[in-house]
Amino acid sequence: MGKLRYVIEQTFLLLHHFKRLAVRWERRLDLHDALVSLACGLVCWRRLKKTRA
């Protein structure tokens, strides 16, 4: 359980770097989902970029 919890906490920490996701300003759910998807994509892209360098 400890390893899984660490991964989830780290993911939330990375997503809170995006200010619009730290506090939900969007009233429409589809816009919020789009911002979460974009943030997850950026986090993954940065991780891949780091491992390739």
TAHU-V423992 format. One line per field, one symbol per residue. psi: psi as a letter, one per 40 degrees, with the letter a starting at -180 (. if undefined). Layout:
# TAHU-V423992
psi=???
This chain:
# TAHU-V423992
psi=dddddddddddddddeehdeddhhdhdhdddddddddddddddddddddddd.
